[in-house]
Amino acid sequence: MKNSFVVALLALFAASALAGASSESHYSMGPTHRFEPATGDEASFISFANGIIIDTRTGEPNLPAGLAARQAPGQVGFYIIQFEGPIRREWVSELERRGVEPFGYLPNYAMLGRLDREQYDMVKTLPRIRWVGLYQPAYKLQHALMDARGFREVVIQLMPGAVQEALVNLIEANGGAVIEAQTTSFATTVRAGIA
């Protein structure tokens, strides 16, 4: 009885394996193609977690007083570089070959980079670049801090190349207190209490 059960079970497995093999050999998914996402209206917008949106067809939005830098276009600083669509490695490589070190990502299709006047002028002329604009202070703040008053504990992430000690000195000179300063492979951050 036991042997006949084992034989029946093996026959069942063999039959299902043959059925699976024959069905796979008759099934074809057709030709394969590389997926190329199409860009739509989203390619004209850059959005931030605090709700600010840039329509790159019209330029920077009106920003809160005190949170908009009055930097001349092309002055050395951090800029948003928006590509014409989903970012390709070869587009980033082109920037790197020209001395620009892009980093981070901003939706949609944008990265940050530190540019001097010559790089700013050059990047604006590249064929895959849709828009270049200053990385304004307002873009960096969380929504809850836009109109904050009184004492707050905040975490500040420094831009690449920024000096931690300069920020610590600025916080302390303005009556704040540094709680923790930390540098990791991801970023340098300072946690502080400020009023």
Disulfide bonds with the S-S distance in Angstrom:
none
